[in-house]
Amino acid sequence: MTEPLPIDGSYGEGGGQILRTALALSVHLKRPIHLFNLRAHRDRPGLRRQHLSCVLAAAEISQAEIQGAEIGSREIYFAPRSLHPGRYTFDIGTAGSTTLLLQTLLLPLLLAEAPSRLILRGGTHNSKAPPFEFLAQAFLPLLARMGGQVNLRLERPGFYPRGGGILEAEIEPVTRLQPLTLPERGQVLTMHARALVADLPRRIAEREIETLAHALGLPPANLTIEERPGLGPGNVVIVTVRCEHLTEVFTGFGERRVRAETVADHLATEVKEYLATGAAVGPHLADQLLLPLALAGGGRFLTTPPTLHTTTNIWVIEQFLPLRFHLRQENHRRFWIELTNSVRW
């Protein structure tokens, strides 16, 4: 039996992304892993319900043997046997992120031998996770350009702390992914702002939209307010920037004792900073593209200065695969991330 690959969960950013990327690659490569110091840099280290759901779901689709899969565990052994695409339903049981659970399962199932359909229950709009709109409008269209066809549907949004959201994903397998190159975003074609409130006063969304309209110069036709009773409380505001070569999505979340104008101001600043860089790929999308590029065996993109989250994810991928990501600074606002010594997996 192959010796488990040791992965130190305290490396770099030291959060849940190390776990999710390691699980995805372990399942795809059928490589046993030993993860230790899990989420060492968090206030509550070890596995929380959301992370345990990722471990158990990855184990179910790969018939894996696991040790240490319990709440609070800082160490697990995970040994996949064989990947079984198909129909699965996974319920996190809390408002934990369904999109992060999907992140764990997506690439192995995309490169499987048969289609899969996932129903994921939990949170769909979480402050520390990519929301549904980001995956549907920014990430998945680029994955489709690489050959990966995924149909993602939001049946019901779910917010913290209630959860109860439902996300459905239909995954068509592909033999191999194609490399992706994103040297520029091209001209900005449209920009749209949308505020959603669930079981909260409509005026919160109105104040957010008014602030964004003023800060970003958006006309009334590019502004939307949506109310979803019975699913909250929750509030999310989203700015979608559609460009010639890609779409970027930026998100802000309402918080107790934080003014709606403050939420919108912070979001507008993030959008304006991205536009000012001239880079194609924003920091969150850069994180998402690393694993598909690695499995495609090549690619490059121009992005904003890499975050610790990005460099940590690169480190995890390089523990599994004989390739290297090269980071090259173009100026103080823009970096190239390029895959070198690449092979297809």
C-alpha positions in Angstrom: 0.0 0.0 0.0 1.2 3.5 -0.9 2.5 5.4 2.1 0.1 8.3 3.0 1.3 11.7 1.8 1.9 14.0 4.9 0.2 17.4 4.6 0.8 20.0 7.4 -2.5 21.8 7.9 -0.6 24.7 9.7 1.3 25.7 6.6 0.7 29.2 5.3 -2.9 30.4 5.7 -3.5 27.3 7.8 -7.3 27.0 7.1 -9.8 24.7 5.6 -8.6 25.2 2.0 -5.7 22.9 2.7 -8.1 20.2 3.7 -10.4 20.7 0.7 -7.7 20.8 -1.9 -5.9 17.8 -0.4 -9.1 15.7 -0.3 -9.9 16.6 -4.0 -6.4 15.5 -5.1 -6.4 12.5 -2.9 -9.6 11.2 -4.4 -8.6 12.1 -8.0 -5.1 10.5 -7.7 -6.2 7.7 -5.4 -3.4 8.8 -3.1 -3.7 8.2 0.7 -3.0 11.3 2.8 -2.2 12.1 6.4 -3.4 15.5 7.4 -2.2 17.0 10.7 -2.4 20.3 12.5 -5.7 20.8 10.8 -7.0 24.4 10.8 -4.2 25.3 13.2 -4.5 29.1 12.6 -8.2 29.3 13.5 -9.8 30.3 16.7 -11.3 26.9 17.0 -8.7 24.5 15.5 -9.6 21.1 14.1 -12.5 20.0 12.1 -15.8 21.8 12.4 -19.1 20.5 11.0 -18.5 22.0 7.6 -15.1 20.5 7.2 -16.2 17.1 8.5 -18.9 17.1 5.9 -16.2 17.5 3.2 -14.3 14.6 4.6 -17.3 12.3 4.8 -18.6 13.3 1.4 -15.2 12.7 -0.2 -15.0 9.4 1.5 -18.4 8.4 0.2 -17.7 9.1 -3.4 -14.3 7.3 -3.2 -15.1 4.5 -0.8 -12.3 5.7 1.4 -11.0 4.4 4.6 -10.7 7.2 7.2 -9.5 7.7 10.7 -10.0 10.8 12.9 -13.2 12.0 11.1 -14.9 13.7 14.1 -15.6 17.2 15.2 -12.5 18.9 16.7 -10.1 16.4 15.2 -6.8 17.9 14.2 -5.5 14.9 12.4 -7.0 12.5 9.8 -5.9 9.6 7.7 -7.8 9.3 4.4 -7.2 6.5 1.9 -9.5 6.4 -1.2 -10.2 3.2 -3.0 -12.1 4.0 -6.2 -14.2 6.9 -7.4 -17.9 6.2 -7.8 -19.7 9.0 -9.8 -23.5 9.0 -9.4 -26.3 10.7 -7.5 -25.6 11.9 -4.0 -27.3 14.1 -1.4 -25.2 15.6 1.3 -26.6 17.7 4.2 -24.1 19.7 6.2 -26.6 20.0 9.0 -25.7 23.6 9.7 -25.3 26.8 7.7 -21.9 25.6 6.6 -21.0 26.4 3.0 -22.4 24.1 0.3 -20.1 25.8 -2.2 -17.0 24.8 -0.3 -18.4 21.3 -0.1 -18.8 21.4 -3.9 -15.3 22.6 -4.2 -14.1 19.4 -2.6 -16.0 17.1 -4.9 -16.2 18.9 -8.2 -12.9 18.2 -9.9 -12.7 14.5 -9.1 -16.2 14.0 -10.3 -15.6 16.1 -13.4 -12.8 13.8 -14.4 -14.7 10.6 -13.6 -16.1 8.1 -16.1 -19.8 8.9 -15.7 -22.0 11.9 -14.9 -22.9 12.9 -11.3 -25.7 14.8 -9.7 -25.2 16.4 -6.3 -27.8 17.9 -4.0 -26.1 19.9 -1.3 -27.9 21.3 1.8 -26.6 24.0 4.1 -25.5 27.6 3.6 -25.3 29.0 0.0 -24.3 32.6 0.9 -21.6 32.6 3.6 -19.3 35.4 4.4 -16.1 33.4 4.1 -17.0 31.3 1.1 -17.7 31.9 -2.6 -21.5 32.4 -3.0 -23.6 30.6 -5.6 -23.4 33.6 -8.0 -19.6 33.6 -8.0 -19.5 30.0 -9.0 -22.3 30.2 -11.6 -21.2 33.5 -13.2 -17.4 33.7 -12.7 -15.8 30.3 -12.1 -17.9 27.8 -14.0 -17.9 29.7 -17.4 -14.0 29.6 -17.3 -14.1 25.9 -16.3 -16.4 25.3 -19.3 -13.8 27.0 -21.5 -11.4 24.3 -20.3 -13.9 21.6 -21.3 -15.7 21.1 -17.9 -19.5 21.2 -18.2 -21.3 21.8 -14.9 -24.9 22.9 -14.5 -25.4 24.6 -11.2 -28.8 25.5 -9.8 -29.8 27.4 -6.6 -33.1 25.8 -5.4 -33.1 27.8 -2.2 -30.7 30.2 -0.6 -29.4 29.6 2.9 -27.8 32.1 5.2 -26.0 32.0 8.5 -27.1 31.0 11.1 -30.3 29.3 9.8 -28.9 27.5 6.8 -31.5 25.4 4.9 -30.2 26.3 1.5 -30.2 23.8 -1.4 -27.7 23.7 -4.2 -27.9 21.3 -7.1 -25.0 20.4 -9.4 -25.1 18.3 -12.6 -21.6 17.3 -13.6 -20.8 16.0 -17.1 -17.5 14.1 -17.1 -14.6 15.1 -19.4 -11.6 13.0 -20.4 -9.2 15.9 -19.8 -9.2 19.6 -19.1 -7.6 22.0 -21.5 -5.1 24.7 -20.3 -6.5 28.2 -19.8 -4.8 31.5 -20.6 -6.2 34.8 -19.3 -3.8 37.6 -20.1 -6.4 40.4 -20.0 -10.0 41.0 -19.1 -10.8 43.2 -22.0 -13.3 46.0 -22.0 -15.9 46.2 -19.2 -19.2 45.5 -20.9 -21.7 45.9 -18.1 -21.7 46.2 -14.3 -24.7 45.2 -12.2 -25.5 45.4 -8.5 -28.0 43.2 -6.8 -29.1 43.2 -3.1 -31.0 40.3 -1.6 -32.7 40.4 1.8 -34.4 37.5 3.5 -36.7 38.2 6.4 -35.2 41.6 6.8 -36.5 45.1 6.0 -36.4 46.0 2.3 -34.9 49.4 3.3 -31.6 47.6 4.0 -31.3 46.5 0.4 -32.4 49.9 -0.8 -29.7 51.7 1.2 -27.0 49.3 -0.2 -28.2 49.7 -3.7 -28.3 53.5 -3.4 -24.7 53.5 -2.0 -23.4 51.3 -4.8 -25.2 53.3 -7.5 -23.5 56.4 -6.3 -20.0 54.9 -5.8 -19.9 52.9 -9.0 -22.0 55.2 -11.2 -24.6 52.6 -12.0 -27.9 53.5 -13.8 -31.2 52.3 -12.4 -31.5 49.6 -15.1 -28.3 48.0 -13.6 -29.7 47.8 -10.0 -31.9 45.0 -8.6 -33.5 44.4 -5.2 -34.8 40.9 -4.3 -36.8 39.9 -1.3 -37.0 36.2 -0.2 -39.4 35.8 2.8 -39.2 32.7 5.0 -35.5 31.9 4.3 -33.7 34.3 6.6 -32.6 36.4 8.2 -29.9 37.2 5.7 -28.6 39.9 3.5 -26.1 39.7 0.6 -25.2 42.3 -2.0 -23.4 41.4 -5.2 -21.7 43.3 -8.0 -21.2 41.5 -11.3 -18.6 42.9 -13.6 -18.9 41.5 -17.1 -15.9 41.9 -19.3 -14.9 40.8 -22.8 -13.0 37.8 -21.7 -14.4 36.9 -18.3 -16.9 37.9 -15.6 -15.9 38.8 -12.0 -18.3 38.7 -9.1 -17.8 40.6 -5.8 -19.9 40.1 -2.7 -20.7 41.8 0.6 -22.7 40.4 3.5 -24.8 42.3 5.9 -23.8 41.9 9.6 -25.5 42.9 12.8 -24.5 46.3 14.0 -22.9 47.1 10.7 -24.7 49.8 8.6 -25.9 48.9 5.2 -24.0 51.8 3.7 -20.7 50.5 5.3 -21.3 47.0 3.7 -21.9 48.6 0.3 -18.9 51.0 0.6 -16.5 48.2 1.4 -17.9 46.3 -1.6 -17.6 49.3 -3.9 -14.0 49.8 -2.8 -13.2 46.1 -3.6 -14.7 46.5 -7.1 -12.9 49.8 -7.8 -9.5 48.4 -6.6 -9.9 45.4 -9.0 -10.8 47.7 -11.9 -7.8 50.0 -11.2 -5.3 47.1 -11.4 -6.1 46.2 -15.0 -5.7 42.6 -14.0 -7.9 39.9 -15.5 -8.4 37.7 -12.5 -9.4 38.9 -9.0 -7.9 37.3 -5.8 -10.8 34.9 -5.1 -11.1 33.7 -8.7 -7.3 33.1 -8.7 -7.7 30.7 -5.8 -10.4 28.8 -7.7 -8.5 28.5 -10.9 -5.3 26.9 -9.5 -6.6 23.3 -9.2 -8.2 23.2 -12.7 -5.0 24.5 -14.2 -2.9 21.9 -12.4 -5.2 19.1 -13.6 -5.1 20.5 -17.1 -1.3 20.5 -17.0 -0.9 24.2 -18.0 -2.1 27.7 -18.2 -1.5 31.2 -16.9 -3.4 34.3 -15.9 -2.8 37.9 -14.9 -4.1 38.6 -11.4 -3.9 41.0 -8.5 -1.1 40.4 -5.9 -1.5 36.8 -4.6 -3.0 36.4 -1.2 -1.7 34.0 1.5 -4.7 31.9 0.6 -3.4 31.6 -3.0 0.2 30.8 -2.1 -1.0 28.2 0.4 -3.2 26.5 -2.2 -0.3 26.4 -4.6 1.9 24.7 -1.9 -0.7 22.0 -1.4 -1.1 21.2 -5.1 2.7 21.0 -5.5 2.9 18.4 -2.7 0.8 16.1 -4.9 1.9 16.8 -8.5 5.2 17.1 -10.3 4.7 20.7 -11.4 5.5 24.2 -10.3 3.5 27.4 -10.3 5.6 30.5 -11.1 4.6 33.9 -9.7 6.0 36.8 -11.7 5.4 40.4 -10.7 4.6 42.7 -13.6 4.1 45.8 -11.3 2.9 46.5 -7.8 -0.7 45.8 -8.8 -0.4 42.8 -11.1 1.2 39.4 -11.0 1.4 36.5 -13.5 0.6 33.1 -12.2 2.0 30.5 -14.6 2.2 26.7 -14.5 5.6 25.3 -15.4 7.0 21.7 -15.7 3.5 20.7 -16.4 2.0 17.3 -17.1 -1.6 16.3 -17.6 -3.4 14.5 -14.7 
